[in-house]
Amino acid sequence: MASSPTETRYFDSFDGERMAYREMGTGRPVVLIHGYFSDADTNWIKFGHAAAIAARGFRVIMPDLRGHGESARPHDPAAYPPDALTKDGHALVAHLGLTDYDLGGYSLGARTTARMLATGAGPRRIIFSGMGLDGITDVHRRTDYFRHVLTNLGGHERRSPAFMAEAFLKTTGGDPQALLGVLEAFVDTPTDALAGFGQPALVVMGADDDEVGSGTELAQALPDARFVEIPGNHMSAVTKPELGRAIADFVAG
């Protein structure tokens, strides 16, 4: 049933770490990667986005990133080399034998999509959601902020952005030490690399999202992209049905 996700499935990644993923629906595969502090269920299943896409005749494949969800959460810094998340993504595609598929993500998932494309992935269509140009070309602009969040848990001013980030971390059961490791795996994707992403692309972003740069600038940096604005900010846009509808309309177009 399109509305019923699979039980969690697992595969061994490039370095033997056990990675988790879930699926929903049948048809041409659409791989969707969640954001930092989140997981596949929170980002794609909970608010109906995967179901909306699956209902249009697609097999939605949703991994949990390394250090997140039901995937391995190693504490050894050696488990987080540069592009570790990218290599995990390639390992999932290889594990499932995907050839004709679409690829995208939200926030860190969109950044991981860019890195997969820069290192050889060949999807038919690409989706960058919750992501602007600076968030891809200058990944370290936010790492100090997240490091501050993770190393000062319990000490953030109430209702501050750091306080809200910690509250979200608690709802997803995040592992602070593993998530600090994830920060070390981030790699920039330069604008000249973006210019080489020739696939049809969707950039979809909350109207009040000011955390990851400009979505319109990201769309302009891609050769064949459309920009769609939806309600919400970086956190709340994930809860809006417009996110799933925009992705479903794009992959079905």
Contacts in CASP RR format, 6 or more apart in sequence:
PFRMAT RR
TARGET T0000
AUTHOR 0000-0000-0000
METHOD contacts of the structure
MODEL  1
MASSPTETRYFDSFDGERMAYREMGTGRPVVLIHGYFSDADTNWIKFGHA
AAIAARGFRVIMPDLRGHGESARPHDPAAYPPDALTKDGHALVAHLGLTD
YDLGGYSLGARTTARMLATGAGPRRIIFSGMGLDGITDVHRRTDYFRHVL
TNLGGHERRSPAFMAEAFLKTTGGDPQALLGVLEAFVDTPTDALAGFGQP
ALVVMGADDDEVGSGTELAQALPDARFVEIPGNHMSAVTKPELGRAIADF
VAG
1 25 0 8 1.000
2 24 0 8 1.000
2 25 0 8 1.000
2 26 0 8 1.000
2 51 0 8 1.000
2 54 0 8 1.000
2 55 0 8 1.000
2 57 0 8 1.000
3 24 0 8 1.000
3 51 0 8 1.000
3 54 0 8 1.000
3 55 0 8 1.000
4 24 0 8 1.000
5 22 0 8 1.000
5 23 0 8 1.000
5 24 0 8 1.000
5 41 0 8 1.000
5 45 0 8 1.000
5 50 0 8 1.000
5 62 0 8 1.000
6 22 0 8 1.000
6 23 0 8 1.000
6 24 0 8 1.000
7 22 0 8 1.000
8 20 0 8 1.000
8 21 0 8 1.000
8 22 0 8 1.000
8 70 0 8 1.000
9 20 0 8 1.000
9 21 0 8 1.000
9 22 0 8 1.000
9 23 0 8 1.000
10 18 0 8 1.000
10 19 0 8 1.000
10 20 0 8 1.000
10 21 0 8 1.000
11 18 0 8 1.000
11 19 0 8 1.000
11 21 0 8 1.000
11 91 0 8 1.000
11 92 0 8 1.000
11 95 0 8 1.000
12 18 0 8 1.000
12 19 0 8 1.000
12 91 0 8 1.000
13 19 0 8 1.000
13 66 0 8 1.000
13 72 0 8 1.000
13 87 0 8 1.000
13 88 0 8 1.000
13 89 0 8 1.000
13 91 0 8 1.000
13 92 0 8 1.000
14 87 0 8 1.000
14 88 0 8 1.000
14 90 0 8 1.000
14 91 0 8 1.000
15 79 0 8 1.000
15 84 0 8 1.000
15 87 0 8 1.000
17 66 0 8 1.000
17 71 0 8 1.000
17 72 0 8 1.000
17 74 0 8 1.000
17 79 0 8 1.000
17 88 0 8 1.000
18 71 0 8 1.000
18 72 0 8 1.000
19 63 0 8 1.000
19 64 0 8 1.000
19 66 0 8 1.000
19 71 0 8 1.000
19 72 0 8 1.000
19 88 0 8 1.000
19 91 0 8 1.000
19 92 0 8 1.000
20 40 0 8 1.000
20 63 0 8 1.000
20 64 0 8 1.000
20 69 0 8 1.000
20 70 0 8 1.000
20 71 0 8 1.000
21 40 0 8 1.000
21 61 0 8 1.000
21 62 0 8 1.000
21 63 0 8 1.000
21 64 0 8 1.000
21 92 0 8 1.000
22 40 0 8 1.000
22 41 0 8 1.000
22 45 0 8 1.000
22 61 0 8 1.000
22 62 0 8 1.000
23 59 0 8 1.000
23 60 0 8 1.000
23 61 0 8 1.000
23 62 0 8 1.000
24 45 0 8 1.000
24 50 0 8 1.000
24 51 0 8 1.000
24 54 0 8 1.000
24 59 0 8 1.000
24 60 0 8 1.000
24 62 0 8 1.000
25 54 0 8 1.000
25 57 0 8 1.000
25 58 0 8 1.000
25 59 0 8 1.000
25 60 0 8 1.000
26 54 0 8 1.000
26 57 0 8 1.000
26 59 0 8 1.000
27 57 0 8 1.000
27 58 0 8 1.000
27 59 0 8 1.000
28 57 0 8 1.000
28 58 0 8 1.000
28 59 0 8 1.000
28 100 0 8 1.000
28 101 0 8 1.000
28 102 0 8 1.000
28 124 0 8 1.000
28 251 0 8 1.000
29 58 0 8 1.000
29 59 0 8 1.000
29 60 0 8 1.000
29 61 0 8 1.000
29 96 0 8 1.000
29 98 0 8 1.000
29 100 0 8 1.000
29 101 0 8 1.000
29 102 0 8 1.000
30 53 0 8 1.000
30 58 0 8 1.000
30 59 0 8 1.000
30 60 0 8 1.000
30 61 0 8 1.000
30 101 0 8 1.000
30 102 0 8 1.000
30 103 0 8 1.000
30 104 0 8 1.000
30 247 0 8 1.000
30 251 0 8 1.000
31 61 0 8 1.000
31 62 0 8 1.000
31 63 0 8 1.000
31 89 0 8 1.000
31 92 0 8 1.000
31 93 0 8 1.000
31 98 0 8 1.000
31 101 0 8 1.000
31 102 0 8 1.000
31 103 0 8 1.000
31 104 0 8 1.000
31 123 0 8 1.000
32 40 0 8 1.000
32 43 0 8 1.000
32 44 0 8 1.000
32 49 0 8 1.000
32 50 0 8 1.000
32 53 0 8 1.000
32 60 0 8 1.000
32 61 0 8 1.000
32 62 0 8 1.000
32 104 0 8 1.000
32 105 0 8 1.000
32 106 0 8 1.000
32 127 0 8 1.000
32 247 0 8 1.000
33 62 0 8 1.000
33 63 0 8 1.000
33 65 0 8 1.000
33 89 0 8 1.000
33 104 0 8 1.000
33 105 0 8 1.000
33 106 0 8 1.000
33 108 0 8 1.000
33 109 0 8 1.000
33 110 0 8 1.000
33 112 0 8 1.000
33 113 0 8 1.000
34 40 0 8 1.000
34 42 0 8 1.000
34 43 0 8 1.000
34 44 0 8 1.000
34 62 0 8 1.000
34 64 0 8 1.000
34 65 0 8 1.000
34 68 0 8 1.000
34 105 0 8 1.000
34 106 0 8 1.000
34 108 0 8 1.000
34 109 0 8 1.000
35 43 0 8 1.000
35 65 0 8 1.000
35 105 0 8 1.000
35 106 0 8 1.000
35 107 0 8 1.000
35 108 0 8 1.000
35 109 0 8 1.000
36 68 0 8 1.000
36 107 0 8 1.000
36 108 0 8 1.000
36 146 0 8 1.000
36 179 0 8 1.000
36 182 0 8 1.000
37 68 0 8 1.000
37 165 0 8 1.000
37 168 0 8 1.000
37 169 0 8 1.000
37 172 0 8 1.000
37 174 0 8 1.000
37 179 0 8 1.000
38 68 0 8 1.000
38 106 0 8 1.000
38 107 0 8 1.000
38 168 0 8 1.000
38 172 0 8 1.000
38 238 0 8 1.000
39 64 0 8 1.000
39 65 0 8 1.000
39 68 0 8 1.000
39 69 0 8 1.000
39 70 0 8 1.000
39 172 0 8 1.000
40 62 0 8 1.000
40 63 0 8 1.000
40 64 0 8 1.000
40 69 0 8 1.000
42 171 0 8 1.000
42 172 0 8 1.000
42 238 0 8 1.000
43 49 0 8 1.000
43 62 0 8 1.000
43 106 0 8 1.000
43 238 0 8 1.000
44 50 0 8 1.000
44 60 0 8 1.000
44 62 0 8 1.000
45 51 0 8 1.000
45 62 0 8 1.000
47 238 0 8 1.000
47 239 0 8 1.000
47 240 0 8 1.000
47 241 0 8 1.000
47 243 0 8 1.000
48 241 0 8 1.000
48 244 0 8 1.000
49 241 0 8 1.000
49 243 0 8 1.000
49 244 0 8 1.000
49 247 0 8 1.000
50 60 0 8 1.000
50 62 0 8 1.000
52 241 0 8 1.000
52 244 0 8 1.000
52 245 0 8 1.000
52 247 0 8 1.000
52 248 0 8 1.000
53 60 0 8 1.000
53 244 0 8 1.000
53 247 0 8 1.000
53 248 0 8 1.000
53 251 0 8 1.000
54 60 0 8 1.000
55 248 0 8 1.000
56 248 0 8 1.000
56 251 0 8 1.000
56 252 0 8 1.000
57 252 0 8 1.000
58 102 0 8 1.000
58 248 0 8 1.000
58 251 0 8 1.000
58 252 0 8 1.000
61 92 0 8 1.000
61 96 0 8 1.000
61 98 0 8 1.000
63 71 0 8 1.000
63 88 0 8 1.000
63 89 0 8 1.000
63 92 0 8 1.000
64 70 0 8 1.000
64 71 0 8 1.000
65 71 0 8 1.000
65 85 0 8 1.000
65 88 0 8 1.000
65 108 0 8 1.000
65 109 0 8 1.000
65 112 0 8 1.000
65 182 0 8 1.000
66 72 0 8 1.000
66 73 0 8 1.000
66 74 0 8 1.000
66 79 0 8 1.000
66 80 0 8 1.000
66 84 0 8 1.000
66 85 0 8 1.000
66 88 0 8 1.000
66 182 0 8 1.000
66 185 0 8 1.000
67 73 0 8 1.000
67 74 0 8 1.000
67 175 0 8 1.000
67 178 0 8 1.000
67 179 0 8 1.000
67 181 0 8 1.000
67 182 0 8 1.000
68 172 0 8 1.000
68 174 0 8 1.000
68 178 0 8 1.000
68 179 0 8 1.000
68 182 0 8 1.000
69 172 0 8 1.000
69 173 0 8 1.000
69 174 0 8 1.000
71 88 0 8 1.000
72 79 0 8 1.000
73 175 0 8 1.000
73 178 0 8 1.000
74 80 0 8 1.000
74 178 0 8 1.000
75 177 0 8 1.000
75 178 0 8 1.000
77 181 0 8 1.000
77 184 0 8 1.000
79 181 0 8 1.000
80 181 0 8 1.000
80 182 0 8 1.000
80 183 0 8 1.000
80 184 0 8 1.000
80 185 0 8 1.000
81 184 0 8 1.000
81 185 0 8 1.000
82 184 0 8 1.000
82 185 0 8 1.000
82 186 0 8 1.000
82 187 0 8 1.000
83 115 0 8 1.000
83 119 0 8 1.000
83 185 0 8 1.000
83 187 0 8 1.000
84 182 0 8 1.000
84 185 0 8 1.000
85 108 0 8 1.000
85 112 0 8 1.000
85 115 0 8 1.000
85 182 0 8 1.000
85 185 0 8 1.000
86 112 0 8 1.000
86 115 0 8 1.000
86 116 0 8 1.000
86 119 0 8 1.000
86 187 0 8 1.000
89 112 0 8 1.000
89 116 0 8 1.000
90 116 0 8 1.000
90 119 0 8 1.000
90 120 0 8 1.000
90 121 0 8 1.000
93 101 0 8 1.000
93 121 0 8 1.000
100 124 0 8 1.000
101 123 0 8 1.000
101 124 0 8 1.000
102 123 0 8 1.000
102 124 0 8 1.000
102 125 0 8 1.000
102 126 0 8 1.000
102 127 0 8 1.000
102 251 0 8 1.000
103 113 0 8 1.000
103 116 0 8 1.000
103 117 0 8 1.000
103 121 0 8 1.000
103 122 0 8 1.000
103 123 0 8 1.000
103 125 0 8 1.000
103 126 0 8 1.000
103 127 0 8 1.000
104 110 0 8 1.000
104 113 0 8 1.000
104 123 0 8 1.000
104 126 0 8 1.000
104 127 0 8 1.000
104 128 0 8 1.000
104 129 0 8 1.000
105 112 0 8 1.000
105 113 0 8 1.000
105 127 0 8 1.000
105 128 0 8 1.000
105 129 0 8 1.000
105 131 0 8 1.000
106 129 0 8 1.000
106 130 0 8 1.000
106 131 0 8 1.000
106 238 0 8 1.000
106 243 0 8 1.000
107 129 0 8 1.000
107 130 0 8 1.000
107 131 0 8 1.000
107 212 0 8 1.000
107 234 0 8 1.000
109 131 0 8 1.000
110 127 0 8 1.000
110 128 0 8 1.000
110 129 0 8 1.000
110 130 0 8 1.000
110 131 0 8 1.000
110 132 0 8 1.000
110 136 0 8 1.000
111 131 0 8 1.000
111 135 0 8 1.000
111 136 0 8 1.000
111 139 0 8 1.000
111 186 0 8 1.000
111 189 0 8 1.000
113 126 0 8 1.000
113 127 0 8 1.000
113 128 0 8 1.000
114 128 0 8 1.000
114 136 0 8 1.000
114 189 0 8 1.000
114 193 0 8 1.000
114 194 0 8 1.000
114 197 0 8 1.000
115 187 0 8 1.000
115 189 0 8 1.000
117 123 0 8 1.000
117 126 0 8 1.000
117 193 0 8 1.000
117 197 0 8 1.000
117 199 0 8 1.000
118 189 0 8 1.000
118 193 0 8 1.000
122 199 0 8 1.000
123 199 0 8 1.000
124 199 0 8 1.000
124 200 0 8 1.000
125 199 0 8 1.000
125 200 0 8 1.000
125 201 0 8 1.000
125 202 0 8 1.000
125 250 0 8 1.000
125 251 0 8 1.000
126 197 0 8 1.000
126 199 0 8 1.000
126 200 0 8 1.000
126 201 0 8 1.000
126 202 0 8 1.000
127 201 0 8 1.000
127 202 0 8 1.000
127 204 0 8 1.000
127 247 0 8 1.000
127 250 0 8 1.000
127 251 0 8 1.000
128 136 0 8 1.000
128 201 0 8 1.000
128 202 0 8 1.000
128 203 0 8 1.000
128 204 0 8 1.000
128 215 0 8 1.000
128 218 0 8 1.000
129 202 0 8 1.000
129 203 0 8 1.000
129 204 0 8 1.000
129 205 0 8 1.000
129 243 0 8 1.000
129 246 0 8 1.000
129 247 0 8 1.000
130 204 0 8 1.000
130 205 0 8 1.000
130 206 0 8 1.000
130 209 0 8 1.000
130 212 0 8 1.000
130 234 0 8 1.000
130 237 0 8 1.000
131 203 0 8 1.000
131 205 0 8 1.000
131 212 0 8 1.000
131 215 0 8 1.000
131 218 0 8 1.000
132 203 0 8 1.000
132 205 0 8 1.000
132 212 0 8 1.000
132 213 0 8 1.000
132 214 0 8 1.000
132 215 0 8 1.000
132 217 0 8 1.000
132 218 0 8 1.000
133 191 0 8 1.000
133 213 0 8 1.000
133 214 0 8 1.000
133 215 0 8 1.000
133 217 0 8 1.000
133 218 0 8 1.000
133 221 0 8 1.000
134 141 0 8 1.000
134 212 0 8 1.000
134 213 0 8 1.000
134 214 0 8 1.000
134 217 0 8 1.000
135 141 0 8 1.000
135 142 0 8 1.000
135 212 0 8 1.000
135 213 0 8 1.000
136 188 0 8 1.000
136 189 0 8 1.000
136 194 0 8 1.000
136 218 0 8 1.000
137 188 0 8 1.000
137 189 0 8 1.000
137 190 0 8 1.000
137 191 0 8 1.000
137 194 0 8 1.000
138 188 0 8 1.000
139 186 0 8 1.000
139 187 0 8 1.000
139 188 0 8 1.000
140 186 0 8 1.000
140 188 0 8 1.000
142 211 0 8 1.000
142 212 0 8 1.000
143 183 0 8 1.000
143 186 0 8 1.000
145 162 0 8 1.000
146 165 0 8 1.000
146 179 0 8 1.000
146 183 0 8 1.000
147 180 0 8 1.000
147 183 0 8 1.000
148 162 0 8 1.000
149 156 0 8 1.000
149 162 0 8 1.000
149 165 0 8 1.000
149 166 0 8 1.000
149 169 0 8 1.000
150 169 0 8 1.000
150 176 0 8 1.000
150 179 0 8 1.000
150 180 0 8 1.000
151 176 0 8 1.000
151 180 0 8 1.000
152 162 0 8 1.000
153 166 0 8 1.000
153 169 0 8 1.000
153 176 0 8 1.000
154 166 0 8 1.000
156 162 0 8 1.000
156 163 0 8 1.000
156 166 0 8 1.000
157 163 0 8 1.000
164 235 0 8 1.000
168 235 0 8 1.000
169 176 0 8 1.000
169 179 0 8 1.000
191 221 0 8 1.000
194 218 0 8 1.000
194 221 0 8 1.000
194 222 0 8 1.000
195 221 0 8 1.000
195 222 0 8 1.000
195 223 0 8 1.000
196 223 0 8 1.000
197 222 0 8 1.000
197 223 0 8 1.000
198 222 0 8 1.000
198 223 0 8 1.000
198 224 0 8 1.000
199 224 0 8 1.000
200 224 0 8 1.000
200 225 0 8 1.000
200 250 0 8 1.000
201 219 0 8 1.000
201 222 0 8 1.000
201 224 0 8 1.000
201 225 0 8 1.000
201 226 0 8 1.000
202 225 0 8 1.000
202 226 0 8 1.000
202 228 0 8 1.000
202 246 0 8 1.000
202 247 0 8 1.000
202 250 0 8 1.000
203 215 0 8 1.000
203 216 0 8 1.000
203 218 0 8 1.000
203 219 0 8 1.000
203 222 0 8 1.000
203 225 0 8 1.000
203 226 0 8 1.000
203 227 0 8 1.000
203 228 0 8 1.000
204 227 0 8 1.000
204 228 0 8 1.000
204 229 0 8 1.000
204 230 0 8 1.000
204 243 0 8 1.000
204 246 0 8 1.000
204 247 0 8 1.000
205 215 0 8 1.000
205 227 0 8 1.000
205 228 0 8 1.000
205 229 0 8 1.000
205 230 0 8 1.000
205 237 0 8 1.000
206 229 0 8 1.000
206 230 0 8 1.000
206 231 0 8 1.000
206 232 0 8 1.000
206 233 0 8 1.000
206 234 0 8 1.000
206 237 0 8 1.000
206 240 0 8 1.000
207 229 0 8 1.000
207 230 0 8 1.000
207 231 0 8 1.000
207 232 0 8 1.000
208 232 0 8 1.000
208 233 0 8 1.000
208 236 0 8 1.000
209 232 0 8 1.000
209 233 0 8 1.000
209 234 0 8 1.000
209 237 0 8 1.000
210 233 0 8 1.000
210 234 0 8 1.000
211 233 0 8 1.000
211 234 0 8 1.000
212 234 0 8 1.000
215 227 0 8 1.000
216 227 0 8 1.000
218 225 0 8 1.000
218 227 0 8 1.000
219 225 0 8 1.000
219 226 0 8 1.000
219 227 0 8 1.000
226 250 0 8 1.000
228 246 0 8 1.000
228 250 0 8 1.000
230 237 0 8 1.000
230 240 0 8 1.000
230 242 0 8 1.000
230 243 0 8 1.000
230 246 0 8 1.000
231 237 0 8 1.000
231 240 0 8 1.000
231 242 0 8 1.000
232 240 0 8 1.000
237 243 0 8 1.000
END
